[in-house]
Amino acid sequence: MKVLITGGVSGLGAALARACTARGDTVHSLDIVPGPGIHAHDMAGTDAAAWAALGEWLAAQGPFDLVLLSAGISATGRFETTPLADHHKVTAANLSGPTRLVHLLDSGDHLRPGARLVFIASLSCFTGYPGAASYAASKDGLAGLARSLRAPMRKRGVRVQLVCPGPMDTPHATRYAPEGSSAKGRMPPDKAARAILRSRGFVILPGAGAKLAALAGRITPQTMTRLMGKVLFSKLK
C-alpha cells in the first residue's frame, strides 16, 4: 500500500508513518523539514513553482492508497494581540495548503480507486476554542471541506474520513500550551495513530476522552467553551 502523509516528521504524523511502515506500507511524507523519505514542501507556501514541483513528485510516487493530512500549526494568545501574519499562516497551513494538495491529488488522478483520504482536524470542531481562534477556524474549515467532498469522492471510489483528536502528547501541543502545562491526560500519538488506521467510519474520535468531549460539546456547547477558556485562554500570558 502506498501512503502519503503530511507533517510526517513529528507528532501524530510521525506516529502514523511509524504505524504504516510497521505494517509494510510504502510511506511518503511531506514536511517543511527535509529528511530521508521526506519531500520538503511548505503547506503554507504560495510559490507556484513549488506547488508545480509537488505535482510532478506526486505523479512520480503515486497513485496513493491512503492519504493522511496531518500537518498543522497553531497560534495561541489573545486574538487582537496576535499578529495578523500569524493568523494568516495558520489558515494557510491548516486549510489552504490541504485544499490545494487535495486538488492536486484529485485532478491529477493520484488517488487509487478504493483509496482513503483522511482529514485530521481537531476536537475544537465540537466546541469554541478561546485563545486559539484562528486554529479552530482553520480546523472547522478543514472539517467542512471533508464533509463537502465525501459524497463526490465516494462516487469516484475514494473514502473520505474526518479525524477530530483531542489533546495529544506531541511537540506541537507542548509548544502551544500555556507555560507550565502538564502533559498528563494527553493521548499518546501512537495510540491515536492506531485508532485512526483501523477506523472505517466517517468521523473518527480517537479515545474515550475525545468521544465524551465531543458529546458534551454537542449537548452543552456554552459549558464546553467556558471550560476550554479555563483550560487555555485564562492561563495564557
KAWO-V118597 format. One record per pair of residues at least 12 apart in sequence whose ideal C-beta (glycine too) atoms are under 6 Angstrom apart, sorted by the first residue. I is the first residue (numbers start at 1). J is the second residue. D is the distance in whole Angstrom. If there is no record, write none. Layout:
I/J/D
I/J/D
//
This chain:
1/25/5
1/65/4
2/26/5
2/64/5
2/65/5
3/20/5
3/25/5
3/27/5
3/66/5
4/28/5
4/64/5
4/67/5
5/17/5
5/29/5
5/68/5
5/70/6
6/30/5
6/69/5
6/70/6
6/71/4
7/31/6
7/70/4
7/71/3
8/29/3
8/31/6
9/31/4
9/33/5
10/171/5
11/170/4
11/171/6
11/172/5
11/189/6
12/70/5
12/189/5
12/192/6
13/70/4
15/189/4
15/190/5
15/193/4
16/68/5
16/193/5
17/29/6
19/193/5
19/197/6
28/61/5
39/57/6
41/54/5
43/71/5
43/93/5
43/97/3
44/89/5
44/92/4
44/93/4
44/97/6
55/104/5
58/110/5
62/110/4
63/110/5
63/111/6
63/112/4
65/112/5
65/115/5
66/116/5
67/117/5
68/118/5
69/98/5
69/119/5
69/120/6
70/120/5
72/94/5
73/90/6
73/93/5
74/132/6
74/135/4
74/176/4
75/90/5
75/134/6
76/131/5
76/132/5
76/176/5
77/236/6
79/133/5
87/134/4
90/134/5
90/135/6
90/138/6
91/138/5
94/138/4
95/138/4
95/141/4
95/142/6
111/158/5
113/157/4
114/157/6
115/158/5
116/159/5
117/158/6
117/160/5
118/161/5
119/142/5
119/146/4
119/162/5
120/163/5
121/139/4
121/142/5
121/143/5
121/164/5
122/139/4
122/164/6
123/164/5
123/166/4
123/210/6
123/213/6
124/136/4
124/139/5
125/139/6
125/140/6
125/143/5
125/164/5
126/214/4
126/217/3
127/217/4
127/224/4
127/225/6
127/228/6
128/225/3
129/228/6
130/229/4
130/233/4
131/232/4
131/233/4
131/236/5
143/162/6
146/160/6
146/162/4
161/202/6
161/204/6
162/203/5
163/196/6
163/204/4
164/205/6
165/192/5
165/206/5
166/209/6
166/210/4
166/213/6
167/186/5
168/186/5
168/187/5
168/189/5
168/192/6
169/183/5
169/186/4
169/188/6
170/189/5
178/235/4
178/236/5
187/207/5
192/206/4
//
